[in-house]
Amino acid sequence: MKEQYDVAVIGSGLAGLTAANILARSGHKVLLAEQHFQCGGLATAFKRKNGIIFDVSLHGFPVGMIKSCRRYWNQEIAGCIVQLPKIRFDNPQFQLETTFDRSDFTRILVQKFGIAEEKIAAFFDKARSMTHYADTNLTARQLFAEFFPGRMDIVRLLMEPITYANGSTLDDPALTYGIVFSNFMSKGVYTFQGGTDVLIDKMLAELKRNGADVVTQTPVRRILIENGKVQGVVVGGSGEDRQIKTRVVVSNANIKGTVFDLAGQEHFRNEFVEEARSVRLNNSSTQVYVAFKRGFLIDENVCGDLLFTSDAPEFSSEKLLDKHVTSRTFSFYYPKTRPGSDRCYVVSSTNAHYDDWADLPKEDYGSAKSALIEDTFNHLEKYVPNVREHLEYVEAATPRTFARYTEHWQGASFGTKYEGLAVSRGLPREVGGLFHAGSIGIIMSGWLGAVNYGVIAANDADAYLLRN
Ligand SMILES: Cc1cc2nc3c(=O)[nH]c(=O)nc-3n(C[C@H](O)[C@H](O)[C@H](O)COP(=O)(O)OP(=O)(O)OC[C@H]3O[C@@H](n4cnc5c(N)ncnc54)[C@H](O)[C@@H]3O)c2cc1C
């Protein structure tokens, strides 16, 4: 680390990495400080004995990621993005397989659900027309009631995957559903071939080529602000805390953490502090990571790539978050996911409330995790018979795990509810040179949302540096 930079980026999630890359590429001196020992934030992988490696959030993202990676990273990264063609649903209302795009969904809605093509087209067009400026009073529930009244089976088909993708519920603004749903519907679901660790390594190599300094195990403890402008950051890590001078900070940390823990509320107007305080965090997750013995192959035709399963008779946002799990998404990873490997993996994900896990005493926490694993096996058995016999390793993560590794308040998987976006965008009006990039407002979350928000924040920071 040098004494002085043009920009300090706090956190190396996909938004932080992307903002840092664009700013470094534009010729600014950039420091990227990450508190964890590896970069990527929630876009991360972790290793266990015998060459086992799990991806935490590599389940699927929209095709737009190819363009974003090509433009803001490089062709090598964009070239590793491949489609996941087999998206499956298995619940008491329907079982089906789809490529998860507009034409296949139209086919399914006509043939299986008996809806007229014009109606479906009108729904898709309305969802597609939604932007950040759309009516925020219209909820997803009202949107579905307008097009498919009384059809909770259709609501499940349309909503369940998006709830998993960004934590939005039927009572969130319809635009938070419409934007993300339309992104997926344009061409289906994509993944990064090679795994998250390979993606992050390629990003770090590009950052290095562009001259950014990237430091890990370096928490930013404080953003220094004087006379309403950013002056520097205090970083910890090895040895004593150090002050680094910088005119611009792009914080990839949680938005509430940025305002209250890193900057300090005394630097903001009272109205802004109240607005920031009232931002609701989005939900968190539990995951069960399963590694099979080398050479054991899961049946791709039975499992597909992504499988949305549920025992619940009907779709309900509340049930998806309930500690008594009824719905889970299985991501199946075949050897082709990581070319050269001969191991299959399953990661089971469930949306979860932080509060259900936060205060469990040590023993109860351990047994709740074991129960989650056992319950997952019982459900997985249907798709991978005798699953326990083929198992090599299993481990569970809870909202506490996500909070611990990312410092996100309440382990939020997808940032905040919609109102968080205005607070994030409002930061630079309160403090000169202070920007935020990262999962926020439901829409700027997920891999694509985070990358694209990194671009927006970098452009704003670049303009500020040119003006000041
Ligand atoms: C279980 C799970 C599954 C998911 N699945 C998908 C999926 O399939 N598809 C998809 O598109 N999205 C998925 N997501 C969401 C997606 O992973 C995130 O929205 C995205 O990766 C968030 O990126 P971010 O830039 O907002 O930052 P984050 O990944 O949240 O990273 C923030 C970084 O800041 C660092 N940091 C925080 N405070 C400090 C500090 N004071 N000093 C230094 N560093 C700090 C943290 O350590 C972290 O590295 C999933 C999320 C979870 C939890």
The ligand as an SDF file (V2000), in Angstrom:
LIG
                    3D

 53 58  0  0  0  0  0  0  0  0999 V2000
  -26.1490  -18.2220   -0.8930 C   0  0  0  0  0  0  0  0  0  0  0  0
  -26.1520  -17.2220   -1.9860 C   0  0  0  0  0  0  0  0  0  0  0  0
  -26.4170  -17.6200   -3.2780 C   0  0  0  0  0  0  0  0  0  0  0  0
  -26.4260  -16.6780   -4.3110 C   0  0  0  0  0  0  0  0  0  0  0  0
  -26.6540  -17.1160   -5.5820 N   0  0  0  0  0  0  0  0  0  0  0  0
  -26.5830  -16.2350   -6.6040 C   0  0  0  0  0  0  0  0  0  0  0  0
  -26.7380  -16.6680   -7.9490 C   0  0  0  0  0  0  0  0  0  0  0  0
  -26.9110  -17.8360   -8.2300 O   0  0  0  0  0  0  0  0  0  0  0  0
  -26.6970  -15.7560   -8.9270 N   0  0  0  0  0  0  0  0  0  0  0  0
  -26.4810  -14.4380   -8.6820 C   0  0  0  0  0  0  0  0  0  0  0  0
  -26.4450  -13.6600   -9.6290 O   0  0  0  0  0  0  0  0  0  0  0  0
  -26.3150  -13.9960   -7.4100 N   0  0  0  0  0  0  0  0  0  0  0  0
  -26.3560  -14.8550   -6.3780 C   0  0  0  0  0  0  0  0  0  0  0  0
  -26.1940  -14.4200   -5.0920 N   0  0  0  0  0  0  0  0  0  0  0  0
  -26.0130  -12.9900   -4.8390 C   0  0  0  0  0  0  0  0  0  0  0  0
  -24.6480  -12.5090   -5.2660 C   0  0  0  0  0  0  0  0  0  0  0  0
  -23.6600  -13.4270   -4.8730 O   0  0  0  0  0  0  0  0  0  0  0  0
  -24.3760  -11.1600   -4.6110 C   0  0  0  0  0  0  0  0  0  0  0  0
  -25.4690  -10.2840   -4.8500 O   0  0  0  0  0  0  0  0  0  0  0  0
  -23.1290  -10.5020   -5.1690 C   0  0  0  0  0  0  0  0  0  0  0  0
  -22.0500  -11.4140   -5.2780 O   0  0  0  0  0  0  0  0  0  0  0  0
  -22.7930   -9.3710   -4.2220 C   0  0  0  0  0  0  0  0  0  0  0  0
  -21.7130   -8.6240   -4.6980 O   0  0  0  0  0  0  0  0  0  0  0  0
  -21.3590   -7.2590   -3.9950 P   0  0  0  0  0  0  0  0  0  0  0  0
  -20.4220   -6.5630   -4.8910 O   0  0  0  0  0  0  0  0  0  0  0  0
  -22.5840   -6.5580   -3.6010 O   0  0  0  0  0  0  0  0  0  0  0  0
  -20.5270   -7.5610   -2.7110 O   0  0  0  0  0  0  0  0  0  0  0  0
  -20.3310   -8.7170   -1.6630 P   0  0  0  0  0  0  0  0  0  0  0  0
  -20.1540  -10.0050   -2.3510 O   0  0  0  0  0  0  0  0  0  0  0  0
  -21.3510   -8.6070   -0.6290 O   0  0  0  0  0  0  0  0  0  0  0  0
  -18.9100   -8.3090   -1.0850 O   0  0  0  0  0  0  0  0  0  0  0  0
  -18.6620   -7.2370   -0.2340 C   0  0  0  0  0  0  0  0  0  0  0  0
  -17.2010   -7.3380    0.1360 C   0  0  0  0  0  0  0  0  0  0  0  0
  -16.8470   -6.2610    0.9860 O   0  0  0  0  0  0  0  0  0  0  0  0
  -15.9740   -6.7520    1.9840 C   0  0  0  0  0  0  0  0  0  0  0  0
  -16.0040   -5.8330    3.1070 N   0  0  0  0  0  0  0  0  0  0  0  0
  -17.0780   -5.5000    3.8620 C   0  0  0  0  0  0  0  0  0  0  0  0
  -16.7230   -4.5860    4.7920 N   0  0  0  0  0  0  0  0  0  0  0  0
  -15.3970   -4.3290    4.5950 C   0  0  0  0  0  0  0  0  0  0  0  0
  -14.4630   -3.4630    5.2350 C   0  0  0  0  0  0  0  0  0  0  0  0
  -14.8090   -2.6620    6.2440 N   0  0  0  0  0  0  0  0  0  0  0  0
  -13.1840   -3.4510    4.7730 N   0  0  0  0  0  0  0  0  0  0  0  0
  -12.7990   -4.2280    3.7390 C   0  0  0  0  0  0  0  0  0  0  0  0
  -13.6570   -5.0770    3.1240 N   0  0  0  0  0  0  0  0  0  0  0  0
  -14.9360   -5.1150    3.5290 C   0  0  0  0  0  0  0  0  0  0  0  0
  -16.5190   -8.1270    2.2980 C   0  0  0  0  0  0  0  0  0  0  0  0
  -15.5800   -8.9410    2.9540 O   0  0  0  0  0  0  0  0  0  0  0  0
  -16.8460   -8.6080    0.8870 C   0  0  0  0  0  0  0  0  0  0  0  0
  -15.7450   -9.2200    0.2730 O   0  0  0  0  0  0  0  0  0  0  0  0
  -26.1770  -15.3270   -4.0330 C   0  0  0  0  0  0  0  0  0  0  0  0
  -25.8980  -14.9330   -2.7250 C   0  0  0  0  0  0  0  0  0  0  0  0
  -25.8760  -15.8640   -1.7050 C   0  0  0  0  0  0  0  0  0  0  0  0
  -25.5480  -15.4400   -0.3160 C   0  0  0  0  0  0  0  0  0  0  0  0
  1  2  1  0
  2  3  1  0
  2 52  2  0
  3  4  2  0
  4  5  1  0
  4 50  1  0
  5  6  2  0
  6  7  1  0
  6 13  1  0
  7  8  2  0
  7  9  1  0
  9 10  1  0
 10 11  2  0
 10 12  1  0
 12 13  2  0
 13 14  1  0
 14 15  1  0
 14 50  1  0
 15 16  1  0
 16 17  1  0
 16 18  1  0
 18 19  1  0
 18 20  1  0
 20 21  1  0
 20 22  1  0
 22 23  1  0
 23 24  1  0
 24 25  2  0
 24 26  1  0
 24 27  1  0
 27 28  1  0
 28 29  2  0
 28 30  1  0
 28 31  1  0
 31 32  1  0
 32 33  1  0
 33 34  1  0
 33 48  1  0
 34 35  1  0
 35 36  1  0
 35 46  1  0
 36 37  1  0
 36 45  1  0
 37 38  2  0
 38 39  1  0
 39 40  1  0
 39 45  2  0
 40 41  1  0
 40 42  2  0
 42 43  1  0
 43 44  2  0
 44 45  1  0
 46 47  1  0
 46 48  1  0
 48 49  1  0
 50 51  2  0
 51 52  1  0
 52 53  1  0
M  END
$$$$
